[in-house]
């Protein structure tokens, strides 16, 4: 009698969900964020269903003198939600770190997200191998 194997379809959807949540929704969004300027106003955006997971809207004065808006959500993809008025922030696209008042802040957990993405790829490979072994 054969030992029961996990369903490769379930494993595939699970790994794709992890890749979407940790890869696209967190790492990719953080990498694509591009913002620079002095914070001139801060406003909390409450989430009625979960008050501790509020967002923060920043209005920034850009180096060119224009105003820009940045909304920091309650995820690792966003910059912190507690940057004070008067702070100069600079976050460049393709960088996970950012600068606040010319001090580099590298608070993004590369080991954690790397491990999660590696595990998701491992589960995807496992699902592909299980699918190949299944009788037609």
HUVENLIN-V700384 format. One line per field, one symbol per residue. burial: b if it has 16 or more other ideal C-beta (glycine too) atoms within 10 Angstrom, else e. Layout:
BEGIN
burial: ???
END
This chain:
BEGIN
burial: eeeeeeebeebbebbeebbeebbeebbeebeebebbbbbeebeeeeeeeeeeeebbebbbeeeeeeeeebebbeebbbbebebeeeebbbbeeebbebbbeeeeeeebeeeebeebbeebeebbebbeebeeeeee
END
